[in-house]
Amino acid sequence: MMDRLVARGERLARNAQRQMEQSVAEQLRAMFGVAAVEIEEARILVRGRGMIKRWLIDPSLRFLNGGLK
């Protein structure tokens, strides 16, 4: 019984993480438009022209947890 409870908790945590990743990716797509936003494992990759310059200028991109709502 305990094994099933642990497995259910892990499954719920994975689903919550996946939803959070999708939410952050959607917000980044909305911010950048043409930039490619990909989710790999627990990382969100943003690629596009001028991304490094924009990352350096906009502090909300460096601190996404506080910058995106």
Secondary structure, 3 states (H helix, E strand, C coil): CHHHHHHHHHHHHHHHHHHHHHHHHHHHHHHHCCCEEEEECCEEEEECCCHHHHHHHCHHHHCHHHHCC
